[in-house]
Amino acid sequence: MKVKSYLMGQWLTGAGEGVPVQDAATLEVLAHVTSEGLPLKEAVAWGREVGGKALLGMGFQERGRRLRALAQYLSERKEELYRLYATTGGTRRDAWYDVDGGIGVLFTYSSLARTLPEGNLLPEEENLPLSKDFSFQGRHLLGPKGGITVQINAFNFPVWGLLEKFAPAFLAGVPTLAKAATPTAHVAEEVVRLMLESGLLPEGSLQFVAGSLGDALEALDHRDSVYFTGSKATADRLRRHPAFLERGALFNAETDSLNAAILGEKAGEEEVERLAREIAQELSIKTGQRCTAIRRVLVPQGRLEVLLEATRKHLEGLKLGDPREEGVDLGPLASLGQKEEVERAVEALLAAGARVYWQHPGRRDGAFFPPTLLLAEDPWAETLHQVEPFGPVATFFPYRDREEALRLARLGGGMLAATLATPDPEESRFYLLGLSGEVGRLHILNRFNAHSSTGHGSPLPRLLHGGPGRAGSGEELGGLLSVKRHLARLALQADPHTLQALTGEYARGAEKPASIHPFRKYYEELEIGETLWTHRRTVTEADIALFAHLSWDHFYAHTDEIAAQKSLFGKRVAHGYFVLSAAAGLFVDPAPGPVLANYGLEGLRFTEPVGIGDTLQARLTVKAKRPRDEKSGVVEWAVEVVNQEGKTVAAYTILTLVARKPTDALPSGQTHFGASS
């Protein structure tokens, strides 16, 4: 059997014998992996053309709905992946991190899509006036590059690694060509089969290659990107490819690093115990085969033995074995080759001055490697901070003071993640400032958060995953940060009408007078820029006194005539929130209608004082809108409150839920999200 690739709309088998894939526990040959003779260069162009057009025919909102449906589809079939996962050496807990973690990324990005516009352009910041009369304006926005992303995944997370790269690319409208790592390519193939069988992905949006990329990189140019996870050596070699150096393709790397855990000087007994548990967990999950796993542990020299012993106690009761057997906590490493690499790394650390403090007495045959704690009593040998055993191995180092601990942590040359165990904010601030250029994610662990912490080694979809230096200097996940990295940022300059039409958001100077009150319109009927000027209201002394009584806000500027005369206003003024309330009274249509609820308020600014006798008028403009579900959408309204001199006294954005048209009012065969299936 050969693991197949999915290219240009069909499953293909590479030529030649290929590389064998073995069951990590039994060493049985499961399949062979080869991409020899496959049209990889052609697949890049085909993906751009076919997949790119199909994805951009949807828009952010529809792609987000597809991601949610895909997550649900995979959730219903994850047991198929769990059964196959055991062949990689992973336990059911390991599979949960990989399979359920990957599905969770799809759910997260589907939720983020609800905050995005309906089309394929993502405006940033606010419009910038470039002329006094607002006839010429500018705005930054993000748009499609028209390229493809090649995603090179590592062996340790065949599911999560694929889905965490695919989800933001898909949401951004960028087609994916995913390359699996050979030892676990058979699992990645099954994931891709399920994704394609769902019928949710348009043709060309996902292609898959098992084996080498061949000449695929030769087809990349400035529109394209490569997202790589793997070793630093491979990343450094790829960076030198002409696709990046000459043609301008984006190269994003996330590489394994010597991540540190630091026991702070202010740590108490609870922090010691919690950190010991964290280290043991990092060595046992995926048998230590995580790029974020703890590799170095920095400990005040007087507490070294205490933390070592506490960690040993958490590890010594674990059972090594075939993950299909009952009661097994750790499986083997992913392959014999991986075990050999770990053994070589440990030998290098021992030669540099470390010694074995403790090693689990469990299985060592085949691809099994037992959890191992090393101790480097002289912590300054560079090799100790440069060689990484990618398995269940951690090296403990003593330090004399926190300045020394910081210097030791920096010897790693860049980390994906670091943990600091301390309850002390001042100690946390010292390491935050000292490590901000050394690590992509700093996890502070203490007695206050240990019960709810997600752990040292677990990247979260809404937080940045990546790190400087040796860690690859890349950025993945981070919520919308990763979506934006797949888009092109440009400055758009135009008249307000064109700007509004292109961005789908209100530009001052492109107002359209409302023929009826906008609150009488359904979501679909509201037009961007539609504007209502209200009637006027004059503020009286009674208004201010009554609002003070109602709100219990008796601040002197509103209620004390003598003190108010000495204030920066020089007189009594109305409450800011009275102005806000009065404006709502001016622009709200009170009768029942499509507007369902006030959803929130953003960007409120009071720009001029309002005194007794001032006359207020409000301008209500449809600023932006996005669908929420089949029944309602979110509409943003720009509100400007002016006085009798035309000066703006308050400006803000309100958000409302507005009902969508009843489905029986839509054309036959249509739903709010397009043609019915």
C-alpha positions in Angstrom: 0.0 0.0 0.0 1.1 3.5 -0.8 -0.1 6.7 0.8 -1.8 8.7 -1.9 -1.6 12.4 -2.8 -4.6 14.5 -3.8 -3.6 16.9 -6.6 -5.6 18.7 -9.3 -8.9 17.1 -8.3 -7.8 13.5 -8.1 -6.1 10.9 -5.8 -2.7 10.0 -7.3 0.0 7.4 -6.4 3.7 8.3 -6.7 6.1 6.1 -8.6 8.9 4.0 -7.1 9.0 2.0 -3.9 9.0 5.0 -1.6 9.8 5.3 2.1 8.3 2.7 4.5 6.0 3.9 7.2 6.0 1.6 10.3 3.7 1.1 13.2 5.6 2.9 15.9 4.9 0.2 18.5 5.1 -3.1 16.5 7.4 -1.8 13.7 5.0 -3.4 11.1 5.2 -1.7 7.7 1.9 0.0 7.1 2.5 1.8 3.8 5.1 3.5 1.6 5.3 7.2 0.9 6.4 8.6 -2.4 5.5 11.6 -4.6 7.9 10.6 -7.5 6.4 11.6 -10.9 3.5 13.6 -9.5 2.6 17.0 -11.2 3.5 19.1 -8.2 4.5 22.3 -10.1 1.4 22.1 -12.1 -0.7 21.6 -8.9 0.5 25.0 -7.6 -0.8 26.8 -10.7 -4.0 24.8 -10.7 -4.6 25.5 -7.0 -4.2 29.3 -7.6 -6.5 29.3 -10.6 -9.2 26.8 -9.6 -9.1 27.0 -5.8 -8.4 30.7 -5.6 -11.4 31.6 -7.8 -13.7 29.2 -5.9 -12.7 30.6 -2.5 -13.0 34.2 -3.5 -16.5 33.5 -4.8 -17.6 33.0 -1.2 -16.4 35.8 1.1 -15.3 35.7 4.7 -18.7 34.9 6.2 -19.5 31.9 3.9 -16.0 30.5 4.4 -16.5 30.8 8.1 -19.7 28.8 7.9 -17.9 26.1 5.9 -15.3 25.8 8.6 -17.9 25.3 11.3 -19.7 22.7 9.3 -16.3 21.0 8.6 -15.5 21.0 12.3 -18.8 19.4 13.1 -18.3 16.8 10.3 -14.9 15.8 11.6 -16.1 15.7 15.2 -18.7 13.1 14.2 -15.9 10.9 12.6 -13.0 11.5 15.0 -13.1 7.9 16.3 -11.8 6.8 12.9 -8.8 9.0 13.5 -8.3 7.8 17.1 -8.0 4.2 16.0 -5.5 5.0 13.3 -3.6 7.3 15.6 -2.3 4.5 17.8 -0.1 3.4 14.9 1.9 6.6 15.4 2.8 5.7 19.0 0.2 8.1 20.4 -2.1 7.3 23.3 -5.7 8.3 23.4 -4.7 11.4 25.3 -2.1 12.2 22.7 -4.8 11.8 20.0 -7.1 14.1 21.9 -4.5 16.9 21.8 -4.0 16.4 18.1 -7.4 15.5 16.7 -9.7 17.4 19.0 -7.2 20.3 19.2 -7.2 20.5 15.4 -11.0 20.4 15.2 -11.1 23.1 17.9 -9.0 25.4 15.7 -11.6 25.1 13.0 -14.4 26.0 15.4 -12.3 29.0 16.6 -11.8 30.4 13.2 -15.4 29.9 12.2 -16.3 32.0 15.2 -13.8 34.7 14.3 -15.3 34.9 10.8 -18.5 36.3 12.3 -16.6 39.5 13.1 -15.5 39.9 9.4 -17.2 41.6 6.5 -19.2 39.5 3.9 -16.8 40.1 1.0 -13.1 39.6 0.5 -11.7 43.0 1.6 -10.9 43.7 5.2 -10.7 47.4 6.1 -8.3 48.5 8.8 -8.4 51.5 11.2 -10.6 54.4 10.1 -10.8 56.5 7.0 -8.1 59.2 6.8 -9.3 62.6 5.4 -6.8 63.8 2.8 -8.6 67.1 2.0 -10.5 69.6 4.1 -13.8 68.9 2.3 -13.5 65.1 2.6 -13.6 64.7 -1.2 -10.3 62.8 -1.1 -9.7 60.1 1.6 -7.4 57.2 2.3 -7.7 53.9 4.2 -5.6 50.8 4.8 -7.2 47.6 3.8 -6.3 43.9 3.3 -7.1 42.1 0.1 -6.4 38.8 -1.6 -2.9 38.1 -2.9 -4.1 35.7 -5.6 -1.6 33.1 -4.5 -1.4 29.7 -2.8 0.0 28.6 0.5 2.2 25.5 0.7 2.1 24.0 4.2 4.9 21.7 5.3 3.9 19.9 8.4 5.8 18.0 11.0 5.4 14.3 12.0 4.3 14.9 15.6 0.9 16.5 14.9 -0.5 15.1 11.6 -4.0 16.4 12.4 -3.6 19.6 14.4 -0.6 20.7 12.3 -2.6 20.4 9.1 -5.8 22.1 10.4 -4.1 24.9 12.3 -2.5 26.1 9.1 -5.4 25.3 6.8 -8.1 27.2 8.9 -6.7 30.7 8.7 -5.7 30.3 5.0 -9.1 29.0 4.1 -10.8 31.9 6.0 -8.5 34.3 4.2 -9.5 32.8 0.8 -6.2 31.2 0.1 -6.0 27.7 -1.4 -3.7 25.2 0.4 -1.2 22.6 -0.8 -0.4 20.6 2.4 2.6 18.3 2.6 2.6 15.6 5.3 5.7 14.4 7.2 6.5 10.8 6.1 6.2 8.9 9.5 2.6 10.0 10.0 1.5 10.7 6.4 -1.1 7.9 6.5 -2.9 9.7 9.3 -2.8 13.0 7.4 -4.1 11.3 4.3 -7.2 10.1 6.3 -7.8 13.6 7.6 -7.7 15.0 4.1 -10.0 12.2 2.8 -12.6 13.1 5.4 -12.3 16.8 4.7 -12.9 16.2 1.0 -15.7 13.7 1.5 -17.6 16.4 3.5 -18.4 18.2 0.3 -17.8 21.5 2.1 -14.5 22.4 0.4 -14.6 23.9 -3.1 -12.4 22.2 -5.7 -8.8 23.3 -5.5 -9.1 24.8 -2.0 -7.2 21.8 -0.5 -4.5 19.7 -2.2 -2.3 17.1 -0.4 1.1 15.6 -1.1 2.6 12.6 0.7 6.3 12.6 0.0 8.7 15.3 -1.1 7.5 18.6 -2.7 9.6 17.9 -5.8 9.6 21.0 -8.0 6.6 22.7 -6.3 8.7 25.5 -4.9 9.8 26.4 -8.4 6.3 27.6 -9.2 6.1 30.0 -6.2 6.3 33.8 -6.6 5.4 36.9 -4.6 1.7 36.0 -4.3 2.5 32.7 -2.5 3.6 31.6 0.9 5.2 28.6 2.6 4.3 27.8 6.2 6.8 25.3 7.6 7.0 23.3 10.8 10.0 21.2 11.5 13.7 21.3 12.3 15.8 24.5 12.3 18.3 22.9 9.9 15.5 22.2 7.3 14.1 25.7 7.7 17.5 27.3 7.2 18.0 25.3 4.0 14.5 26.2 2.6 15.0 29.9 3.4 17.7 30.0 0.8 15.5 28.9 -2.1 15.1 31.4 -5.0 11.3 31.4 -4.4 12.0 33.4 -1.3 15.3 35.2 -2.0 14.5 36.2 -5.6 10.8 35.9 -6.3 9.5 37.3 -2.9 7.3 34.4 -1.7 6.7 34.6 2.1 8.5 32.0 4.2 7.0 31.4 7.7 8.9 28.9 10.0 7.9 27.4 13.3 10.8 25.3 14.4 11.6 23.2 17.5 13.4 25.1 20.2 15.0 24.6 23.6 12.1 26.0 25.6 12.7 26.9 29.2 10.9 26.6 32.5 12.1 28.8 35.2 11.4 28.3 38.9 11.4 31.8 40.3 13.2 32.9 43.4 9.8 33.9 44.9 8.2 30.6 44.2 6.6 28.8 47.1 6.0 25.1 47.7 2.8 25.2 45.6 4.7 26.6 42.6 7.4 23.9 43.0 4.7 21.2 42.9 2.8 22.8 40.1 6.0 23.2 38.0 7.0 19.6 38.7 3.7 18.4 37.4 4.0 20.6 34.3 7.4 19.3 33.5 6.3 15.7 33.9 3.3 16.4 31.6 5.5 17.9 29.0 7.7 14.8 28.9 4.7 12.4 28.8 2.3 14.1 26.3 3.3 12.8 22.8 6.3 11.2 24.6 7.9 14.6 24.7 7.6 15.1 20.9 6.2 18.6 20.9 8.1 21.6 19.5 6.8 23.6 22.5 7.9 21.0 25.1 10.1 22.0 28.1 13.7 21.1 27.3 15.5 23.2 29.9 14.6 23.8 33.6 16.3 26.6 35.4 16.2 26.3 39.2 17.6 28.3 42.2 20.6 26.2 43.2 19.3 25.6 46.7 16.0 24.1 45.4 17.4 21.9 42.6 17.1 18.6 44.4 13.5 19.4 45.6 12.2 20.1 42.0 14.1 17.1 40.5 12.6 14.8 43.1 9.1 16.2 42.7 9.3 15.8 38.9 10.6 12.2 39.3 7.6 11.3 41.5 5.2 12.4 38.8 7.0 10.3 36.2 8.0 7.1 37.9 4.5 5.6 38.0 3.8 6.0 34.3 3.6 2.9 32.1 5.3 2.7 28.7 3.9 0.4 26.1 1.7 -0.1 23.0 -0.9 2.6 23.2 -3.6 0.1 22.2 -3.0 -1.7 25.5 -5.0 -0.9 28.6 -3.3 1.4 31.2 -0.5 2.7 28.9 0.5 6.3 29.6 3.4 6.7 27.1 3.8 5.1 23.7 7.0 4.8 21.6 8.6 7.6 19.7 7.2 8.1 16.2 9.9 6.0 14.4 13.2 4.2 14.9 14.9 7.1 13.2 13.4 9.5 15.7 14.7 7.3 18.6 18.2 7.4 17.1 18.1 11.2 16.9 17.1 11.4 20.6 19.8 9.0 21.6 22.4 11.1 19.7 21.2 14.3 21.3 21.4 12.8 24.8 24.9 11.5 24.1 25.9 15.1 23.1 24.5 16.5 26.3 26.3 14.0 28.4 29.6 14.7 26.6 29.0 18.5 27.3 28.9 17.9 31.1 25.3 16.8 31.9 24.6 13.6 33.8 21.6 11.3 34.1 19.9 12.1 37.3 17.0 9.7 36.7 15.7 7.5 33.9 12.4 5.6 33.8 13.0 1.8 34.0 10.4 1.1 31.3 10.7 -0.3 27.8 13.7 0.6 25.6 13.2 -1.8 22.7 12.1 -0.8 19.3 11.2 2.9 19.1 10.6 3.2 22.9 12.7 5.8 24.8 12.0 6.3 28.6 11.5 9.6 30.3 14.9 11.0 31.3 15.9 13.8 33.7 19.4 15.2 33.1 21.3 17.5 35.5 23.9 20.0 34.4 25.6 21.3 37.5 27.9 23.5 35.4 25.2 25.3 33.3 27.4 27.3 30.9 28.5 24.8 28.2 27.0 26.1 25.0 26.1 22.6 23.7 23.7 22.2 26.7 21.6 25.1 25.3 21.9 24.2 21.6 21.2 20.5 21.3 17.6 19.4 21.6 16.6 15.8 22.3 13.1 15.7 20.6 11.6 13.3 23.1 10.9 12.8 26.8 14.1 14.4 28.0 14.6 17.6 30.1 17.9 19.1 31.5 17.9 20.8 34.9 20.3 23.8 35.5 21.1 25.6 38.8 21.2 29.4 38.9 22.5 31.8 41.6 20.3 34.8 41.0 17.6 35.9 38.4 20.1 37.8 36.3 22.0 34.6 35.8 18.8 32.7 35.1 18.0 35.2 32.4 21.4 34.9 30.8 21.0 31.1 30.8 17.5 31.3 29.2 18.9 33.5 26.4 21.5 31.0 25.5 18.8 29.0 23.8 18.8 31.5 21.0 15.0 31.9 20.8 12.1 29.9 22.1 8.5 29.1 21.1 7.3 29.1 24.8 8.7 29.6 28.3 7.1 29.0 31.7 7.9 31.1 34.7 6.7 29.7 38.1 6.2 32.6 40.5 3.4 34.4 42.4 5.4 37.6 42.4 4.4 40.4 39.9 7.8 42.1 40.2 9.7 38.9 39.4 7.3 38.4 36.5 8.0 41.9 35.2 11.8 41.3 35.3 11.5 38.2 33.1 8.8 39.7 30.8 11.1 42.6 30.0 14.2 40.3 29.7 12.6 37.6 27.6 10.2 39.6 25.3 12.8 39.3 22.5 13.5 35.7 23.3 10.2 33.9 23.3 6.9 33.8 21.4 4.7 33.0 24.4 5.4 33.5 28.1 3.3 31.3 30.5 3.3 32.5 34.1 2.3 29.6 36.4 1.4 30.1 40.1 -1.0 29.2 42.8 -3.6 31.6 41.5 -3.9 30.2 38.0 -2.6 26.6 38.1 -6.1 25.1 38.4 -7.2 26.8 35.2 -4.0 27.0 33.2 -4.0 25.4 29.7 -0.4 24.4 30.3 3.1 25.3 29.0 3.1 23.4 25.7 -0.4 24.0 24.3 -0.7 26.7 21.6 -4.1 28.4 21.6 -5.9 29.4 18.4 -6.4 33.0 19.5 -2.8 33.5 20.8 0.4 33.8 18.8 2.2 30.6 18.0 5.8 31.1 16.9 9.0 32.5 18.3 12.2 34.4 17.5 15.6 33.2 16.5 16.0 29.4 16.6 12.2 29.0 17.0 11.9 30.2 13.3 10.9 33.9 13.7 7.5 33.0 12.4 3.9 33.7 13.4 1.0 31.3 13.3 -2.5 31.3 14.9 -3.0 34.5 17.0 -6.6 34.8 16.0 -7.0 37.1 13.1 -3.3 37.8 13.0 -2.7 34.7 11.0 -5.6 35.5 8.6 -4.1 38.9 7.9 -0.7 37.4 7.1 -2.4 35.6 4.2 -3.7 38.9 2.8 -2.0 41.9 1.1 -2.1 45.2 2.9 -2.4 48.3 0.7 -3.3 52.0 1.1 -6.4 52.9 -0.9 -7.0 56.6 -1.9 -10.2 57.7 -3.5 -13.3 59.9 -3.2 -15.7 59.0 -0.4 -18.3 57.4 -2.7 -15.8 55.1 -4.3 -14.1 54.3 -0.9 -17.5 53.5 0.6 -18.5 51.3 -2.3 -15.2 49.3 -2.3 -14.8 48.8 1.5 -18.4 48.3 2.4 -18.1 50.8 5.2 -19.4 54.4 5.6 -17.1 57.2 4.3 -17.9 60.7 5.4 -19.1 62.7 2.4 -21.0 59.7 0.8 -24.2 60.0 2.8 -27.5 59.1 1.3 -30.6 60.8 2.8 -33.0 58.2 4.3 -36.4 58.2 2.6 -38.0 56.5 5.7 -36.6 56.0 9.2 -33.8 53.4 8.9 -35.3 51.6 12.0 -38.2 50.6 9.8 -36.0 48.6 7.4 -34.9 45.0 7.5 -31.2 44.1 7.5 -31.1 43.5 3.7 -32.8 46.8 3.0 -30.4 49.0 4.8 -27.7 50.7 2.6 -24.3 51.8 3.8 -24.2 55.5 4.1 -28.0 55.9 4.6 -28.4 58.9 6.9 -31.1 60.4 9.1 -31.0 63.9 10.5 -33.2 64.1 13.6 -35.3 66.9 14.9 -33.7 69.2 17.6 -33.9 69.4 21.4 -32.9 72.4 23.6 -31.3 71.4 26.9 -32.8 73.0 30.0 -31.8 73.3 33.7 -34.6 70.9 34.5 -33.0 68.3 32.2 -29.7 68.4 34.1 -31.4 68.4 37.5 -33.7 65.5 36.7 -30.8 63.4 35.1 -28.7 64.0 38.3 -31.6 62.8 40.4 -32.3 59.8 38.2 -28.7 58.7 37.8 -27.4 59.8 41.3 -24.6 61.5 39.5 -24.2 64.8 41.4 -20.8 65.7 40.1 -20.1 69.4 40.9 -19.8 70.4 37.2 -23.5 69.5 36.8 -25.0 70.6 40.1 -22.9 73.2 41.8 -23.2 76.6 40.1 -20.3 78.2 42.1 -17.9 75.3 41.7 -18.8 74.9 38.1 -17.9 78.5 37.3 -14.3 77.8 38.6 -14.1 74.6 36.5 -12.5 74.3 33.0 -16.0 74.7 31.6 -16.7 78.0 33.4 -20.4 77.0 33.8 -22.7 74.2 34.7 -22.8 71.5 31.9 -25.0 68.6 31.1 -23.9 65.1 31.9 -22.1 63.3 29.1 -24.5 60.4 29.5 -27.5 62.8 29.4 -26.2 63.8 25.9 -26.0 60.1 25.0 -29.5 59.5 26.2 -30.9 62.6 24.6 -29.4 61.6 21.3 -31.1 58.1 21.5 -34.4 59.9 22.2 -33.9 61.9 19.1 -33.0 59.1 16.6 -34.9 56.0 18.0 -38.1 55.1 16.3 -40.2 53.8 19.2 -42.6 51.5 17.4 -42.0 47.7 17.1 -40.0 47.0 13.9 -37.0 45.2 12.5 -34.5 46.6 15.0 -34.4 44.0 17.8 -31.9 45.2 20.4 -29.1 47.5 21.2 -25.9 45.3 20.9 -23.3 47.7 22.2 -21.5 51.0 21.9 -18.0 51.7 20.7 -15.6 54.7 20.4 -17.6 57.2 22.5 -16.0 60.6 22.7 -17.4 63.9 24.2 -15.8 66.6 22.2 -17.6 69.8 23.4 -19.4 70.7 26.6 -23.2 71.0 26.5 -24.7 73.8 28.6 -28.1 75.0 29.5 -29.8 76.5 26.5 -27.7 74.5 23.9 -29.7 72.8 21.2 -28.8 69.3 20.1 -29.4 67.4 16.9 -28.2 63.9 15.9 -27.1 62.4 12.7 -27.6 58.6 12.4 -25.7 56.8 9.5 -25.5 53.2 8.6 -21.8 52.6 9.0 -21.3 48.8 8.4 -23.2 45.6 8.7 -22.6 41.9 8.8 -24.9 38.9 9.1 -25.2 37.1 12.4 -27.4 34.1 11.5 -30.5 33.3 9.5 -32.7 35.6 11.6 -30.6 38.7 12.3 -27.6 40.8 11.4 -25.4 43.2 13.2 -25.7 46.8 12.0 -23.2 49.5 13.1 -24.5 53.0 13.1 -22.3 56.1 13.2 -23.8 58.7 15.5 -22.8 62.4 15.6 -24.4 64.8 18.0 -24.1 68.5 17.1 -25.1 71.8 18.8 -26.7 74.9 17.4 -23.4 76.0 16.0 -22.9 72.8 14.1 -20.1 71.7 16.4 -19.8 68.0 17.2 -20.4 67.5 20.9 -20.4 63.7 20.9 -19.5 60.9 18.4 -19.7 57.2 18.7 -20.8 53.9 17.1 -23.8 51.9 18.2 -24.4 48.3 17.3 -27.9 46.9 16.9 -29.4 43.5 16.0 -31.7 43.9 13.0 -34.1 41.3 11.8 -33.5 39.7 8.4 -36.4 39.5 5.9 -38.7 36.5 6.5 -37.6 33.7 4.2 -41.0 33.6 2.5 -40.1 37.1 1.2 -36.9 35.9 -0.5 -36.8 34.7 -4.2 -37.7 31.1 -4.7 -34.9 28.6 -3.9 -32.9 31.2 -2.0 -31.8 31.4 1.7 -30.1 34.3 3.4 -26.8 32.5 2.7 -27.4 31.8 -1.0 -29.1 29.1 -3.0 -30.8 26.4 -1.0 -29.3 22.9 -1.2 
